[in-house]
Amino acid sequence: MKPVKVSTRGATSPASPIRKLVPLAVKAKESGKTVHMLNIGQPDLTTPQPMWDAVLKNPPAVLAYSPSEGFPELRRAMARYYEKLDIRIGADQIIITTGASEALVFAVASIADPGDEILIPEPLYANYIGFSHMLGVKVVPIPTRPEDGYHLPPREVWEEKISPRTRAAIVCNPGNPTGTVYRPDELEMVLGIAKDHGLFVVADEVYREFCFDGERHRSFMNYRDTEDRVILIDSISKRFSACGARIGAVSTTNREAYEACHHFSQARLSPPTLGQLMAVDAFAFDDDYYAELAGAYVKRRDAVMEELSKMPGVLCEVPKGAFYAMAKLPVDDSDTFAAWMLSDFSHEGETTFVAPGGGFYATPGAGKQEVRIAYVFEADVMRRAMEVLGKGLEAYPGRIG
Ligand SMILES: Cc1ncc(COP(=O)(O)O)c(C=O)c1O
């Protein structure tokens, strides 16, 4: 009998830092602890009622496949939403996907072959590493620094990293995990580099409306002279608090990239039908909806920042967008600390689950003292979760400084 063997790609695939400690959190809950789940961007806000009504008041008789590229009603609704944002994308340039996650896989698979390279500002959204690995594409990190608010380094730093295999840059704006909202001059620099070196720009804008303190989001798609090199990634998960609907989109005016994504979409048949039905009317929500949304998250962020500022040895830049904060903690190793918080620590029956920072870096060994905090709960809950985190830091045996 010959044994079976998984692929090298399978055997070496990294676990997501967002989810790898979940078994410890489950155990902690089973032991009776309350666990503040700040490891994942799962908002607590109620999914808007009109979205539920769309399926509950008028359920389809047959839960059928949709077209591979998604229902035309949803694509048209998205095109109208984009038009209001001065993003010129037609309904026939949008492909609805199973979350932004699938949109990213389609985008990168359509522009990079195994062995090709993609530039990504670091710290980065951890799953960029996971799906690039799956596609055999190498992530080349572009370093950013907390003292610069994680804004982009100058052109020379990017150009040093470009090789004959470089195919694209992925830019997440506002940034996960940094909360950075990029300025127009930064977007123009990236587009300039992309033009000079024949690169695509994959623009992950799933947190577009989550901008605070007067910051204004600008899209790569607002530029008219990109020569069809931008691929826009979107999602309803965060802006409509509908992570479980699994609806995203990949859009581009680049005909060849569109066709490639379209063929990939056919290979997986169709995106979720119910989620699409829920999303159609949501894209018509007005500015008040988004203002209220951003207002809710500012309160949460402010609560987190205030509590973190009271903790000796903790450093955290004020995030200007999305709903995450990268914090540097006085610990020997944030993996060990996060695991210890779940398995060994509690304060008045509670503990706080944060995502260890290492997984948000493609650079080996980086982020060892950082954690990502998702401020996805009401301000009072966030305050309490931070208080528990602070108590944990005081008691942690691997505390340094
Ligand atoms: C930057 C970024 N892109 C993509 C995704 C994936 O979103 P979706 O739920 O639509 O797959 C996330 C989810 O947290 C994200 O933060």
The ligand as a Gaussian input file, in Angstrom:
#p B3LYP/6-31G(d) Opt

LIG

0 1
 C       -9.055000      44.383000       3.816000
 C       -9.987000      43.243000       3.672000
 N      -10.178000      42.726000       2.457000
 C      -11.004000      41.679000       2.275000
 C      -11.684000      41.110000       3.331000
 C      -12.579000      39.947000       3.088000
 O      -13.916000      40.333000       3.166000
 P      -15.112000      39.383000       2.818000
 O      -15.856000      39.131000       4.090000
 O      -15.957000      40.183000       1.867000
 O      -14.582000      38.156000       2.190000
 C      -11.510000      41.624000       4.619000
 C      -12.179000      41.023000       5.771000
 O      -11.905000      41.292000       6.910000
 C      -10.640000      42.722000       4.789000
 O      -10.418000      43.250000       5.986000

